[in-house]
Amino acid sequence: CRVVPCRVPAGRAGVVEVQPSVTAVLGQDVVLPCRYRAQEQEQVVQVTWLKRGPEGTRARLAVLDRQHGEHVQEPYAGRVLRRAPGGELEDGAIVLR
């Protein structure tokens, strides 16, 4: 996932925490965690989930935006859900069905 913080003081930024790998079982939901540990006075405004394909290509799965809400790309509609709907974007985890 890619997290976009706003109001970042010069020279300071928080940390994006993701799992290096996640194991999924075919036919079961899987949680893809993504948490941003913000520094003082930071605020996350957008989280973007990308799928890495063959030869390094990337496809956008979903965008979680503080102002514009959530948008899931058509091929993934109904299969990608936000784990904590309505919560702060510091927890940008999604559920993949």
Summary of the structure (lengths in Angstrom):
residues: 97
radius of gyration: 13.9
end to end distance: 17.0
largest distance: 45.3
contacts: 238
relative contact order: 0.26
helix: 6%
strand: 46%
